[in-house]
Amino acid sequence: MTDARPLRRSRRNRVVAGVMGGIAEHFGLNPTGLRVVYVVGSIVSAAFPGLLVYLILWLLIPQDG
């Protein structure tokens, strides 16, 4: 990992707050695929409070730029 970029919310891959886009950019993943996996995981898992986790990440991850 020579090009390690800090975890930031994305300005380019933003749908709501850029959280999933920023995580996808950080790990080199497809942002749309990550969003789909996150939403499906939130819906099918009663133990994973997806909206609450998203809001916490929105508050904790700084904005890019």
Buried (B, 14 or more C-beta within 10 A) or exposed (E): EEEEEEBBBBEEBBEEBBBBBBBBBBEEBEBEEBBEEBEEEBEEEEEEEBEEBBEEBEEEBEEBE
